[in-house]
């Protein structure tokens, strides 16, 4: 299903690093425990396997603190959330929102630690309560080879995220927001179509502005 979406959006020859940032604030607790987050990781891994040379999905979780977790592959995705998140006492879990530290770590990983110019596609799962200062991070990172795809799940109003498309002061539009009330009920075709809707436009604009190499 991912392959069909890539062909439709002319993304079959694109190489990109793929990362997922998972909200682990208190309101997400039931979605971790009922398997929804594990399912999301598996479905996003399918995208990473098509884009990433190593077929690897980089993973972060955050509430007031953040943790950069082991990357996930097709070989070790089974019960990844249970093993690396729920059973991991080193992770701060089920607190309040603070997106800035984890976003700064994402930027650090791909522009300092792994500065090779490869485009980066970040899928950012959140169920509401995003802090307004993320706008500054997104604006500042518009000169970097990183595209932020925010995915709102549940029934919050997502006030901050809804304004991403109209933010001014950026070199290119480097962020998009989609709202999926019940992500488990969304078909693979619809999920991948929505996830990859604006990424092609960003790739084109980023090449034109020499943010990424043509």
Backbone as ProteinMPNN parsed JSONL, in Angstrom:
{"seq_chain_A": "XXXXXXXXXXXXXXXXXXXXXXXXXXXXXXXXXXXXXXXXXXXXXXXXXXXXXXXXXXXXXXXXXXXXXXXXXXXXXXXXXXXXXXXXXXXXXXXXXXXXXXXXXXXXXXXXXXXXXXXXXXXXXXXXXXXXXXXXXXXXXXXXXXXXXXXXXXXXXXXXXXXXXXXXXXXXXXXXXXXXXXXXXXXXXXXXXXXXXXXXXXXXXXXXXXXXXX", "coords_chain_A": {"N_chain_A": [[0.83, -1.214, 0.0], [1.975, 1.229, 0.744], [3.782, 1.505, -1.341], [2.084, 1.94, -3.549], [1.063, 4.463, -2.91], [3.43, 5.961, -2.965], [4.082, 5.776, -5.67], [1.911, 7.11, -6.804], [2.336, 9.677, -5.868], [4.721, 10.265, -6.945], [7.14, 9.568, -5.625], [8.871, 7.486, -5.646], [11.614, 7.305, -6.133], [12.846, 8.584, -4.09], [15.14, 9.14, -1.484], [15.186, 9.173, 1.981], [15.622, 9.985, 5.441], [13.726, 8.664, 8.107], [11.782, 9.518, 10.886], [10.01, 9.039, 13.975], [8.1, 10.77, 16.347], [6.755, 10.338, 19.438], [4.092, 11.249, 21.396], [3.936, 10.99, 24.854], [2.382, 11.823, 26.929], [0.127, 12.181, 29.77], [-2.54, 11.868, 28.867], [-2.292, 10.103, 26.805], [-2.079, 7.58, 27.761], [-3.915, 5.35, 27.682], [-3.846, 4.711, 24.981], [-1.304, 3.725, 24.618], [-1.456, 1.442, 26.186], [-3.487, -0.084, 25.046], [-2.516, -0.957, 22.658], [-2.612, 0.692, 20.432], [-0.547, 2.576, 19.9], [1.626, 0.916, 19.342], [0.697, -0.201, 16.959], [0.652, 2.071, 15.351], [3.417, 2.635, 15.193], [4.259, 0.378, 13.727], [2.923, 0.783, 11.297], [4.025, 3.179, 10.405], [6.647, 2.404, 10.173], [6.564, 0.995, 7.813], [6.639, 3.022, 5.923], [9.188, 4.06, 6.385], [10.73, 1.911, 5.577], [10.575, 2.054, 2.846], [11.694, 4.533, 2.171], [14.152, 4.862, 3.541], [17.586, 4.045, 3.379], [18.597, 2.13, 5.094], [16.32, 0.939, 5.948], [15.154, 1.768, 8.37], [13.534, 3.069, 11.242], [13.712, 5.912, 13.115], [13.242, 6.733, 16.573], [11.54, 8.683, 18.998], [10.292, 9.573, 22.263], [8.166, 11.704, 24.222], [7.256, 13.786, 27.009], [7.102, 16.075, 29.454], [9.802, 15.709, 29.537], [12.219, 14.107, 27.333], [13.024, 11.134, 25.428], [15.438, 9.591, 23.427], [15.104, 6.793, 21.57], [16.045, 3.3, 20.842], [16.404, 2.671, 17.363], [13.912, 1.302, 15.138], [13.364, -1.656, 13.231], [12.322, -3.912, 10.567], [13.045, -6.312, 11.619], [12.872, -6.198, 14.359], [10.477, -5.112, 15.316], [8.409, -6.261, 16.673], [6.375, -6.074, 19.465], [7.634, -3.693, 20.177], [6.896, -1.269, 21.493], [6.063, -2.156, 24.008], [8.446, -3.347, 24.966], [10.505, -1.364, 24.739], [9.429, 1.011, 25.641], [7.073, 0.978, 27.484], [8.024, -0.899, 29.347], [10.337, 0.269, 30.114], [11.99, 1.744, 32.549], [13.566, 3.976, 32.608], [12.484, 5.939, 31.116], [10.696, 8.97, 31.118], [7.321, 9.194, 31.797], [3.897, 9.936, 30.901], [3.443, 12.569, 31.736], [3.207, 16.129, 31.373], [2.805, 18.227, 28.385], [5.692, 19.163, 26.529], [7.1, 20.184, 23.874], [9.434, 21.334, 22.846], [12.164, 20.508, 23.745], [12.402, 17.872, 22.652], [12.084, 18.343, 19.922], [14.31, 19.907, 19.427], [16.273, 17.997, 19.874], [15.793, 16.215, 17.792], [16.517, 17.856, 15.632], [19.22, 18.198, 16.29], [20.224, 15.573, 16.011], [19.985, 15.108, 13.208], [21.265, 17.23, 11.951], [23.648, 17.834, 13.176], [24.869, 15.514, 14.362], [24.491, 13.695, 12.248], [25.104, 14.939, 9.708], [24.575, 14.866, 6.665], [23.091, 15.85, 4.625], [20.883, 14.463, 3.687], [17.383, 14.336, 3.018], [14.92, 14.66, 5.624], [12.18, 13.095, 7.09], [9.864, 13.663, 9.415], [7.527, 12.244, 11.518], [5.138, 13.251, 13.667], [3.481, 12.4, 16.386], [0.643, 13.327, 18.228], [-1.666, 14.136, 20.856], [-2.874, 16.522, 21.443], [-2.632, 19.738, 23.177], [-0.251, 20.981, 22.489], [2.579, 23.095, 22.904], [2.813, 26.628, 22.366], [5.369, 27.812, 21.649], [6.521, 26.033, 19.794], [6.285, 27.023, 17.293], [8.381, 28.795, 16.873], [10.562, 27.068, 16.706], [9.921, 25.58, 14.434], [9.879, 27.598, 12.491], [12.572, 28.477, 12.61], [13.821, 26.141, 11.785], [13.249, 25.954, 9.131], [15.194, 26.337, 7.276], [16.562, 24.043, 7.212], [17.11, 20.537, 6.275], [14.642, 19.213, 7.011], [11.411, 17.918, 7.32], [8.408, 18.416, 8.972], [5.824, 16.407, 9.846], [2.955, 16.642, 11.392], [0.698, 14.731, 13.301], [-2.403, 14.706, 14.527], [-4.178, 12.996, 16.986], [-7.218, 11.698, 18.328], [-9.652, 13.801, 20.066], [-9.009, 16.512, 20.603], [-8.715, 20.156, 20.224], [-6.48, 21.09, 18.83], [-5.348, 23.627, 18.385], [-2.882, 25.092, 18.045], [-1.481, 23.527, 16.162], [-3.14, 23.588, 13.928], [-2.593, 25.991, 12.785], [-0.228, 25.826, 11.443], [0.146, 25.75, 8.629], [-0.23, 28.338, 7.811], [1.752, 29.848, 8.857], [4.112, 32.486, 8.938], [7.304, 33.83, 7.744], [9.082, 31.818, 7.063], [11.575, 30.052, 5.169], [10.791, 27.988, 3.469], [7.681, 26.14, 3.307], [7.614, 24.011, 5.802], [6.176, 22.223, 7.34], [3.339, 20.235, 8.209], [-0.071, 19.478, 9.074], [-2.238, 16.911, 10.034], [-5.406, 15.6, 11.032], [-6.5, 12.838, 12.691], [-9.081, 11.34, 13.974], [-9.611, 8.755, 15.011], [-7.078, 6.869, 14.744], [-6.63, 4.165, 14.444], [-8.774, 3.299, 13.001], [-8.422, 4.21, 10.473], [-7.817, 3.501, 7.109], [-4.964, 1.825, 5.565], [-4.385, 2.867, 3.027], [-5.614, 5.429, 3.063], [-4.265, 6.547, 5.277], [-1.513, 6.614, 4.469], [-1.742, 8.174, 2.211], [-2.557, 10.646, 3.257], [-0.455, 11.18, 5.058], [1.701, 11.557, 3.343], [1.061, 13.702, 1.82], [1.951, 16.449, 1.669], [4.695, 16.281, 1.67], [6.002, 15.824, -0.894], [5.737, 18.402, -2.08], [7.264, 19.946, -0.347], [9.82, 18.78, -0.743], [10.348, 19.549, -3.386], [10.345, 22.385, -3.145], [12.413, 22.68, -1.27], [14.61, 21.784, -2.692], [14.733, 23.696, -4.69], [15.424, 25.922, -3.181], [17.865, 25.203, -2.358], [18.142, 23.884, 0.043], [18.152, 21.182, 0.311], [20.181, 18.921, -1.55], [19.881, 18.881, -5.075]], "CA_chain_A": [[0.0, 0.0, 0.0], [2.885, 2.384, 0.727], [4.343, 1.605, -2.688], [1.069, 2.562, -4.409], [1.024, 5.889, -2.573], [4.67, 6.575, -3.457], [3.98, 5.884, -7.129], [0.916, 8.155, -7.096], [2.898, 10.987, -5.518], [6.032, 10.359, -7.628], [8.159, 9.554, -4.576], [9.507, 6.163, -5.628], [13.075, 7.391, -6.183], [13.293, 9.462, -3.008], [15.794, 8.597, -0.283], [14.998, 10.076, 3.121], [15.608, 9.404, 6.781], [12.374, 8.771, 8.66], [11.722, 9.437, 12.34], [8.689, 9.217, 14.585], [8.104, 11.342, 17.69], [5.523, 9.874, 20.063], [3.572, 11.886, 22.603], [3.701, 10.035, 25.946], [1.768, 12.563, 28.031], [-0.848, 11.404, 30.535], [-3.756, 11.564, 28.107], [-1.988, 9.049, 25.827], [-1.829, 6.332, 28.481], [-4.747, 4.237, 27.205], [-3.433, 4.344, 23.616], [-0.122, 2.872, 24.759], [-1.791, 0.166, 26.813], [-4.388, -0.913, 24.232], [-1.846, -1.404, 21.44], [-2.732, 1.643, 19.324], [0.755, 3.18, 19.586], [2.406, -0.131, 18.668], [0.195, -0.3, 15.587], [1.127, 3.264, 14.636], [4.843, 2.424, 14.911], [4.378, -0.617, 12.653], [2.45, 1.352, 10.034], [4.993, 4.185, 9.977], [7.84, 1.657, 9.77], [6.394, 0.644, 6.406], [7.106, 4.184, 5.154], [10.641, 4.12, 6.547], [11.344, 0.834, 4.8], [10.608, 2.466, 1.436], [12.509, 5.743, 1.995], [15.441, 4.847, 4.222], [18.521, 3.048, 2.854], [18.76, 1.061, 6.078], [14.978, 0.487, 6.337], [15.174, 2.01, 9.81], [12.707, 4.163, 11.747], [14.231, 6.496, 14.356], [12.111, 6.882, 17.495], [11.605, 9.505, 20.216], [9.063, 9.788, 23.038], [8.311, 12.911, 25.04], [6.22, 14.528, 27.731], [7.912, 17.23, 29.839], [11.153, 15.288, 29.174], [12.179, 13.279, 26.125], [14.008, 10.061, 25.313], [15.732, 9.072, 22.093], [15.059, 5.344, 21.775], [16.649, 2.521, 19.751], [15.644, 2.664, 16.108], [13.157, 0.064, 14.93], [13.436, -2.222, 11.885], [11.398, -5.037, 10.358], [13.517, -7.471, 12.383], [12.659, -6.1, 15.802], [9.331, -4.259, 15.643], [7.431, -6.996, 17.487], [6.258, -5.595, 20.853], [8.609, -2.614, 20.397], [6.392, -0.31, 22.49], [6.108, -2.813, 25.322], [9.829, -3.599, 25.382], [11.384, -0.194, 24.803], [8.771, 2.185, 26.224], [6.298, 0.705, 28.7], [8.848, -1.629, 30.322], [11.597, 1.008, 30.28], [11.84, 2.643, 33.703], [14.385, 5.173, 32.43], [11.708, 6.923, 30.348], [9.695, 9.781, 31.824], [6.05, 8.873, 31.13], [2.564, 10.353, 31.306], [3.456, 13.906, 32.313], [2.571, 17.173, 30.56], [3.44, 18.513, 27.096], [6.747, 20.141, 26.262], [7.643, 19.695, 22.601], [10.678, 21.982, 22.402], [13.392, 19.722, 23.891], [12.489, 16.734, 21.726], [12.294, 18.869, 18.574], [15.72, 20.325, 19.341], [17.094, 16.788, 19.764], [15.623, 15.744, 16.405], [17.368, 18.719, 14.804], [20.615, 17.884, 16.622], [20.594, 14.275, 15.422], [20.071, 15.096, 11.743], [22.061, 18.323, 11.385], [24.953, 17.879, 13.839], [25.427, 14.163, 14.451], [24.414, 13.011, 10.945], [24.94, 16.051, 8.766], [24.957, 14.434, 5.317], [22.233, 16.5, 3.634], [19.734, 13.646, 3.292], [16.111, 14.856, 3.528], [14.409, 13.984, 6.814], [10.718, 13.12, 7.188], [9.522, 13.408, 10.811], [6.104, 12.087, 11.802], [5.049, 13.709, 15.055], [2.165, 11.98, 16.868], [0.287, 14.148, 19.386], [-3.124, 14.132, 21.084], [-3.333, 17.842, 21.882], [-1.884, 20.429, 24.214], [1.063, 21.417, 22.0], [2.928, 24.432, 23.39], [2.917, 27.591, 21.267], [6.727, 28.092, 21.159], [7.008, 25.176, 18.7], [6.303, 27.818, 16.062], [9.731, 29.346, 16.705], [11.444, 25.982, 16.268], [9.577, 25.251, 13.045], [10.353, 28.71, 11.658], [14.04, 28.443, 12.563], [14.295, 24.935, 11.09], [12.826, 25.951, 7.716], [16.402, 26.348, 6.439], [17.189, 22.726, 7.392], [16.486, 19.503, 5.441], [13.715, 18.462, 7.867], [9.984, 18.193, 7.153], [7.646, 17.999, 10.157], [4.441, 16.009, 9.575], [2.25, 16.452, 12.657], [-0.519, 13.923, 13.224], [-3.21, 14.829, 15.726], [-5.105, 11.889, 17.192], [-8.179, 12.016, 19.387], [-10.641, 14.86, 19.793], [-8.627, 17.862, 21.043], [-8.941, 21.148, 19.165], [-5.228, 21.249, 18.079], [-5.33, 25.04, 17.985], [-1.554, 25.499, 17.57], [-1.099, 22.776, 14.965], [-3.977, 23.993, 12.79], [-2.078, 27.238, 12.206], [1.106, 25.616, 10.872], [0.205, 26.025, 7.191], [-0.289, 29.781, 7.526], [2.856, 30.528, 9.552], [4.962, 33.298, 8.067], [8.693, 33.977, 8.154], [9.869, 30.621, 6.783], [12.147, 29.972, 3.82], [9.834, 27.118, 2.767], [6.676, 25.538, 4.181], [8.304, 22.79, 6.248], [5.368, 21.498, 8.321], [1.948, 19.988, 7.843], [-0.861, 18.88, 10.153], [-3.47, 16.175, 9.71], [-6.116, 15.17, 12.234], [-7.135, 11.528, 12.559], [-9.781, 11.171, 15.251], [-9.342, 7.382, 15.446], [-6.062, 6.442, 13.778], [-6.745, 2.716, 14.233], [-9.872, 3.047, 12.062], [-8.059, 4.757, 9.163], [-7.213, 2.475, 6.249], [-3.576, 2.087, 5.176], [-4.377, 3.733, 1.847], [-5.924, 6.792, 3.488], [-3.207, 7.013, 6.167], [-0.298, 6.946, 3.728], [-2.071, 9.275, 1.303], [-2.557, 11.887, 4.037], [0.884, 11.401, 5.614], [2.657, 11.948, 2.301], [0.405, 14.682, 0.955], [2.712, 17.685, 1.463], [6.126, 15.998, 1.595], [6.534, 16.085, -2.244], [5.834, 19.854, -2.307], [8.424, 20.429, 0.411], [11.037, 18.321, -1.433], [10.544, 20.41, -4.56], [10.715, 23.728, -2.681], [13.704, 22.604, -0.583], [15.649, 21.68, -3.73], [14.821, 25.003, -5.356], [16.095, 26.848, -2.262], [19.151, 24.56, -2.043], [18.145, 23.332, 1.41], [18.658, 19.843, 0.051], [20.874, 18.861, -2.851], [19.025, 18.375, -6.15]], "C_chain_A": [[0.866, 1.266, 0.0], [3.412, 2.599, -0.676], [3.367, 2.279, -3.642], [1.016, 4.065, -4.174], [2.261, 6.6, -3.105], [4.619, 6.758, -4.971], [3.034, 7.016, -7.512], [1.497, 9.549, -6.884], [4.302, 11.198, -6.08], [7.181, 10.451, -6.609], [8.991, 8.272, -4.588], [11.031, 6.228, -5.638], [13.657, 8.264, -5.077], [13.975, 8.65, -1.904], [15.631, 9.623, 0.833], [15.168, 9.293, 4.417], [14.219, 9.642, 7.366], [12.44, 8.599, 10.169], [10.298, 9.605, 12.814], [8.871, 9.733, 16.002], [6.748, 11.034, 18.304], [5.236, 10.624, 21.349], [3.367, 10.792, 23.666], [3.201, 10.788, 27.186], [0.644, 11.723, 28.649], [-2.074, 10.984, 29.747], [-3.554, 10.473, 27.065], [-1.944, 7.661, 26.467], [-2.637, 5.149, 27.928], [-4.323, 3.775, 25.815], [-2.142, 3.533, 23.618], [-0.532, 1.483, 25.235], [-2.714, -0.703, 25.971], [-3.788, -1.307, 22.878], [-1.894, -0.435, 20.281], [-1.371, 2.21, 18.928], [1.664, 2.162, 18.904], [1.988, -0.252, 17.208], [0.657, 0.892, 14.745], [2.6, 3.1, 14.252], [5.015, 1.456, 13.735], [3.97, -0.032, 11.302], [3.414, 2.423, 9.504], [6.298, 3.52, 9.543], [7.764, 1.273, 8.294], [6.845, 1.779, 5.487], [8.635, 4.251, 5.195], [11.333, 3.079, 5.686], [11.436, 1.18, 3.311], [11.581, 3.62, 1.198], [13.959, 5.578, 2.444], [16.325, 3.727, 3.687], [18.665, 1.854, 3.785], [17.417, 0.491, 6.553], [14.784, 0.611, 7.847], [14.299, 3.208, 10.159], [13.298, 4.642, 13.071], [13.06, 6.878, 15.253], [12.47, 7.789, 18.679], [10.263, 9.406, 20.947], [9.271, 11.046, 23.884], [7.052, 13.197, 25.842], [6.905, 15.827, 28.156], [9.389, 16.974, 29.532], [11.07, 14.508, 27.867], [13.224, 12.182, 26.235], [14.177, 9.71, 23.846], [15.913, 7.561, 22.248], [15.807, 4.6, 20.665], [15.773, 2.582, 18.512], [14.967, 1.309, 15.932], [13.267, -0.355, 13.467], [12.409, -3.35, 11.765], [11.793, -6.254, 11.191], [13.118, -7.413, 13.856], [11.454, -5.246, 16.203], [8.341, -4.94, 16.586], [7.508, -6.527, 18.94], [7.288, -4.5, 21.185], [8.161, -1.681, 21.517], [6.448, -0.911, 23.892], [7.54, -2.917, 25.838], [10.611, -2.324, 25.652], [10.753, 1.026, 25.481], [8.079, 1.828, 27.545], [7.123, -0.003, 29.768], [10.159, -0.92, 30.647], [11.438, 2.049, 31.397], [12.653, 3.924, 33.577], [13.623, 6.284, 31.709], [10.728, 7.652, 31.262], [8.371, 9.617, 31.091], [4.877, 9.61, 31.764], [2.549, 11.645, 32.122], [2.715, 14.885, 31.409], [3.35, 17.388, 29.258], [4.61, 19.476, 27.221], [7.501, 19.661, 25.029], [9.044, 20.2, 22.285], [11.922, 21.116, 22.574], [13.506, 18.574, 22.897], [12.703, 17.214, 20.29], [13.746, 19.313, 18.391], [16.647, 19.123, 19.236], [16.983, 16.17, 18.377], [16.546, 16.541, 15.478], [18.845, 18.397, 15.036], [21.068, 16.576, 15.953], [20.871, 14.388, 13.926], [20.921, 16.22, 11.156], [23.43, 18.481, 12.034], [25.596, 16.499, 13.828], [25.487, 13.464, 13.094], [24.2, 14.033, 9.835], [25.403, 15.658, 7.366], [24.027, 14.974, 4.235], [21.032, 15.695, 3.181], [18.447, 14.262, 3.833], [15.611, 14.007, 4.698], [12.894, 14.192, 6.888], [10.351, 12.703, 8.616], [8.007, 13.345, 10.965], [5.919, 12.26, 13.301], [3.633, 13.434, 15.551], [1.844, 12.701, 18.176], [-1.224, 14.107, 19.588], [-3.62, 15.434, 21.702], [-2.42, 18.448, 22.93], [-0.506, 20.898, 23.795], [1.348, 22.846, 22.465], [3.212, 25.374, 22.217], [4.341, 27.85, 20.783], [7.256, 27.13, 20.1], [7.084, 25.962, 17.394], [7.694, 28.39, 15.798], [10.69, 28.287, 16.191], [11.186, 25.644, 14.802], [10.062, 26.353, 12.1], [11.87, 28.66, 11.5], [14.558, 27.256, 11.753], [13.875, 24.891, 9.621], [14.01, 26.005, 6.758], [17.117, 25.001, 6.486], [16.458, 21.667, 6.566], [15.525, 18.602, 6.214], [12.282, 18.902, 7.581], [9.233, 17.586, 8.33], [6.21, 17.674, 9.753], [3.759, 15.694, 10.911], [0.95, 15.682, 12.416], [-1.253, 14.052, 14.553], [-4.168, 13.661, 15.836], [-6.0, 12.219, 18.378], [-8.968, 13.267, 19.063], [-10.294, 16.209, 20.411], [-8.846, 18.868, 19.914], [-7.683, 21.438, 18.337], [-5.039, 22.667, 17.545], [-3.984, 25.449, 17.379], [-1.223, 24.827, 16.244], [-1.91, 23.181, 13.73], [-3.445, 25.24, 12.096], [-0.729, 27.059, 11.505], [1.187, 26.04, 9.403], [0.234, 27.518, 6.879], [0.813, 30.557, 8.254], [3.715, 31.291, 8.555], [6.405, 33.276, 8.558], [9.563, 32.765, 7.896], [10.404, 30.648, 5.36], [11.28, 29.099, 2.921], [8.807, 26.636, 3.797], [7.183, 24.155, 4.568], [7.503, 21.976, 7.256], [3.939, 21.342, 7.813], [1.25, 19.324, 9.025], [-2.048, 18.139, 9.567], [-4.089, 15.707, 11.024], [-6.832, 13.859, 11.933], [-7.776, 11.198, 13.901], [-9.507, 9.785, 15.839], [-8.373, 6.762, 14.453], [-6.158, 4.947, 13.48], [-7.817, 2.387, 13.196], [-9.56, 3.533, 10.647], [-7.37, 3.675, 8.339], [-5.765, 2.834, 5.919], [-3.519, 3.067, 4.007], [-4.612, 5.189, 2.232], [-4.807, 7.362, 4.361], [-1.985, 7.462, 5.374], [-0.533, 8.11, 2.765], [-2.017, 10.614, 2.047], [-1.164, 12.212, 4.583], [1.826, 12.005, 4.578], [2.108, 13.029, 1.389], [1.274, 15.899, 0.659], [4.216, 17.469, 1.346], [6.694, 16.236, 0.185], [6.697, 17.576, -2.533], [7.038, 20.438, -1.581], [9.726, 20.014, -0.279], [11.365, 19.226, -2.616], [11.028, 21.797, -4.138], [12.101, 23.722, -2.042], [14.854, 22.459, -1.575], [15.843, 23.027, -4.419], [15.578, 26.019, -4.499], [17.453, 26.322, -1.797], [19.285, 24.166, -0.573], [18.591, 21.866, 1.361], [19.246, 19.831, -1.349], [19.931, 18.284, -3.895], [19.401, 16.934, -6.515]], "O_chain_A": [[0.534, 2.251, -0.659], [3.485, 3.731, -1.153], [3.774, 3.104, -4.46], [0.934, 4.847, -5.122], [2.165, 7.708, -3.633], [5.064, 7.781, -5.491], [3.315, 7.787, -8.429], [1.189, 10.482, -7.627], [4.982, 12.168, -5.746], [8.067, 11.297, -6.724], [9.732, 8.004, -3.643], [11.68, 5.285, -5.188], [14.829, 8.637, -5.127], [13.465, 7.624, -1.455], [15.909, 10.806, 0.64], [14.892, 8.095, 4.478], [13.613, 10.691, 7.147], [13.065, 7.667, 10.675], [9.476, 10.232, 12.145], [9.684, 9.213, 16.766], [5.712, 11.419, 17.762], [6.047, 10.628, 22.275], [2.703, 9.789, 23.406], [3.54, 10.451, 28.321], [0.266, 10.683, 28.11], [-2.591, 9.881, 29.928], [-4.524, 9.968, 26.499], [-1.784, 6.666, 25.76], [-2.088, 4.065, 27.732], [-4.423, 2.59, 25.497], [-1.914, 2.735, 22.709], [-0.021, 0.473, 24.749], [-2.739, -1.922, 26.143], [-4.464, -1.916, 22.049], [-1.287, -0.691, 19.241], [-1.072, 2.314, 17.738], [2.398, 2.514, 17.981], [2.834, -0.391, 16.325], [1.007, 0.739, 13.575], [2.985, 3.392, 13.12], [5.833, 1.698, 12.847], [4.597, -0.318, 10.282], [3.595, 2.554, 8.294], [6.979, 4.017, 8.646], [8.785, 1.231, 7.607], [7.37, 1.532, 4.402], [9.287, 4.47, 4.174], [12.4, 3.335, 5.129], [12.29, 0.648, 2.602], [12.222, 3.685, 0.149], [14.878, 6.09, 1.805], [15.875, 2.59, 3.553], [18.832, 0.719, 3.34], [17.383, -0.343, 7.457], [14.315, -0.315, 8.508], [14.315, 4.228, 9.469], [13.378, 3.878, 14.034], [12.01, 7.296, 14.765], [13.543, 7.677, 19.272], [9.226, 9.182, 20.323], [10.4, 11.405, 24.219], [5.938, 12.893, 25.417], [7.264, 16.623, 27.289], [10.145, 17.916, 29.294], [9.977, 14.272, 27.351], [14.173, 12.274, 27.014], [13.201, 9.551, 23.113], [16.791, 7.113, 22.985], [16.166, 5.204, 19.655], [14.546, 2.549, 18.605], [15.394, 0.306, 16.503], [13.263, 0.489, 12.571], [11.724, -3.694, 12.728], [10.965, -7.13, 11.441], [13.033, -8.444, 14.524], [11.418, -4.714, 17.313], [7.527, -4.271, 17.224], [8.567, -6.575, 19.565], [7.751, -4.394, 22.321], [8.954, -1.339, 22.394], [6.84, -0.24, 24.846], [7.815, -2.613, 26.999], [11.299, -2.212, 26.667], [11.457, 1.965, 25.852], [8.465, 2.326, 28.602], [6.95, 0.255, 30.959], [10.994, -1.456, 31.375], [10.825, 3.099, 31.2], [12.455, 4.86, 34.352], [14.063, 7.434, 31.693], [10.028, 7.038, 32.068], [8.297, 9.873, 29.889], [4.85, 9.873, 32.966], [1.766, 11.803, 33.059], [1.729, 14.529, 30.764], [4.415, 16.804, 29.056], [4.53, 20.479, 27.93], [8.416, 18.842, 25.122], [9.772, 19.556, 21.529], [12.69, 20.992, 21.621], [14.584, 18.325, 22.357], [13.421, 16.572, 19.523], [14.334, 19.116, 17.328], [17.69, 19.202, 18.588], [17.967, 15.657, 17.844], [17.259, 15.973, 14.651], [19.627, 18.332, 14.088], [22.166, 16.499, 15.401], [21.855, 13.844, 13.426], [21.266, 16.171, 9.975], [24.287, 19.186, 11.502], [26.717, 16.327, 13.35], [26.431, 12.722, 12.821], [23.206, 13.973, 9.112], [26.48, 16.058, 6.926], [24.151, 14.606, 3.067], [20.235, 16.178, 2.376], [18.411, 14.674, 4.993], [15.847, 12.8, 4.754], [12.397, 15.312, 6.766], [10.504, 11.539, 8.986], [7.294, 14.276, 10.59], [6.477, 11.508, 14.1], [2.694, 14.143, 15.187], [2.644, 12.699, 19.111], [-1.981, 14.049, 18.619], [-4.64, 15.462, 22.389], [-1.557, 17.776, 23.495], [0.332, 21.188, 24.65], [0.466, 23.704, 22.425], [3.78, 24.965, 21.204], [4.523, 28.093, 19.59], [8.331, 27.367, 19.549], [7.851, 25.614, 16.496], [8.136, 28.464, 14.652], [11.535, 28.569, 15.341], [12.122, 25.446, 14.028], [10.594, 26.063, 11.028], [12.39, 28.786, 10.392], [15.605, 27.346, 11.112], [14.12, 23.896, 8.939], [13.856, 25.748, 5.564], [18.167, 24.837, 5.865], [15.303, 21.874, 6.191], [15.58, 17.378, 6.093], [11.971, 20.093, 7.596], [9.393, 16.407, 8.647], [5.461, 18.568, 9.36], [3.958, 14.624, 11.485], [0.213, 15.945, 11.467], [-0.782, 13.565, 15.581], [-4.894, 13.361, 14.888], [-5.599, 12.922, 19.305], [-8.96, 13.742, 17.927], [-11.199, 16.985, 20.718], [-9.13, 18.48, 18.781], [-7.799, 21.982, 17.239], [-4.625, 22.87, 16.404], [-3.946, 26.08, 16.323], [-0.743, 25.476, 15.315], [-1.405, 23.119, 12.609], [-3.803, 25.518, 10.951], [-0.149, 28.032, 11.024], [2.185, 26.624, 8.98], [0.675, 27.919, 5.802], [0.803, 31.788, 8.262], [4.007, 30.8, 7.464], [6.697, 32.773, 9.643], [10.664, 32.67, 8.438], [9.771, 31.196, 4.458], [11.059, 29.425, 1.754], [9.038, 26.717, 5.004], [7.178, 23.235, 3.75], [8.064, 21.133, 7.955], [3.411, 22.191, 7.094], [1.889, 18.692, 9.866], [-2.771, 18.662, 8.718], [-3.384, 15.452, 12.001], [-7.666, 13.787, 11.03], [-7.088, 10.821, 14.85], [-9.206, 9.66, 17.026], [-8.788, 6.196, 13.442], [-5.807, 4.51, 12.384], [-7.779, 1.321, 12.581], [-10.341, 3.298, 9.724], [-6.45, 3.012, 8.818], [-5.38, 4.002, 5.984], [-2.701, 3.987, 4.0], [-3.893, 6.079, 1.779], [-4.438, 8.527, 4.21], [-1.478, 8.564, 5.583], [0.358, 8.926, 2.532], [-1.492, 11.598, 1.524], [-0.74, 13.368, 4.575], [2.649, 12.862, 4.901], [2.635, 13.247, 0.298], [1.333, 16.343, -0.488], [4.94, 18.388, 0.96], [7.78, 16.804, 0.071], [7.678, 17.981, -3.158], [7.741, 21.3, -2.107], [10.646, 20.826, -0.387], [12.515, 19.617, -2.817], [11.993, 22.322, -4.693], [12.88, 24.653, -2.246], [15.952, 22.957, -1.328], [16.968, 23.444, -4.694], [16.29, 26.874, -5.027], [18.106, 26.927, -0.947], [20.384, 24.121, -0.021], [19.302, 21.382, 2.241], [18.863, 20.619, -2.213], [19.247, 17.296, -3.627], [18.786, 16.341, -7.402]]}, "name": "protein", "num_of_chains": 1, "seq": "XXXXXXXXXXXXXXXXXXXXXXXXXXXXXXXXXXXXXXXXXXXXXXXXXXXXXXXXXXXXXXXXXXXXXXXXXXXXXXXXXXXXXXXXXXXXXXXXXXXXXXXXXXXXXXXXXXXXXXXXXXXXXXXXXXXXXXXXXXXXXXXXXXXXXXXXXXXXXXXXXXXXXXXXXXXXXXXXXXXXXXXXXXXXXXXXXXXXXXXXXXXXXXXXXXXXXX"}
